[in-house]
């Protein structure tokens, strides 16, 4: 696709979509992913590790009254799992913008 600018997927991707896009960097480029749970973060970390690369992520947080696909910050266990994402820092990077 020859994309030279950052691309951010602004919805949570399925497991198949994550694998397809991040297994073919030449075709899809560096897609930054929004993640809403620890399982997604671990899957992306494994894909990045296999390919010796870094995948940029953005954390989707549920902090208001609307429950969406993000980490629910009202639940203490979910807050803890959100912090676990940062332990995967060797292969995942949260961009500072």
N, C-alpha and C positions, 0 to 999 in steps of 0.2 A: 504494500500500500504506500510505501515511501513517505510515511508521516514523520515529520520532524519536530512536532510540538507535543507536549504532554497530553495524553488522553485519559480522562477520568470517567470510569463507568459509574453513573450516579444511581444505580440500583444494585441490589445484591444479585450476584450471578449464581447460576446453578453450578453444581460440581462439574458437570460436563463442560459448561462454558469456561470455567476457570482452567480446566485441564487443556481444552482446545486452544485458548488464547495464549496461555503461558507455556505451552509446549512448542510454540511456533513463533518465536520472537521476530524472525525474518519477515513473516507474513503480517503479523499484527502489531509489531512494534512494542514499545514499553507502555502497556496499559496499567494505569493505577486503579486499584480496586477499593471499593467501599466494603468494609466487612462489618458484620453485625453479631458475630459470635466467635468463640474460641476455636470451634471446629474448622471454620473457614480459614482462620489465621494459620492453623496447623497445616491445612491442605496446601495453602499458598507457600508456606515455609518449606514444605517437602518438595514442591515443584521447583522452587528457587534453588534449594540445596542440590537437587539432581543436576541442575543446569549451571551450577556455580555462578549464580547471579543474584541480584537484589530486586525484589518486587516492592514497589511503593504501595502503601495502604493508607486508607482514611478510615477512622473509626466512626461508625454510625452509632450515636448514643440516643437513647430514649430518655429524655429528662422532663418532658411535659406530661400532659394528660393523654396524649395520643400514643398508643402502642403501635410501633411500626416494626421494622425488621432489625432494629439495632439492639445494642446492649441496654438492658433496662436498669438504669442507675438507681432505681428505688429498691432494688433487691441486693442485699449485701453480698451474697454469693456471686452475683453477676459482676459487681464491682471488682471482686477479687479476680474473676476470670479475665476481666478487662486488663488488669495489671499483668496477668500472665502473658498477654500478647507481647509485652515489651521484653520478655525473656527470650523471644524468638528473634531478637534484634539482629542476629547475624545475617538473616536472609530477608527480613522485612524492614521497611523503613517508613516511618511516618513523616511526610514532608512538612517542613515548617514554612508556611507562606503567610 
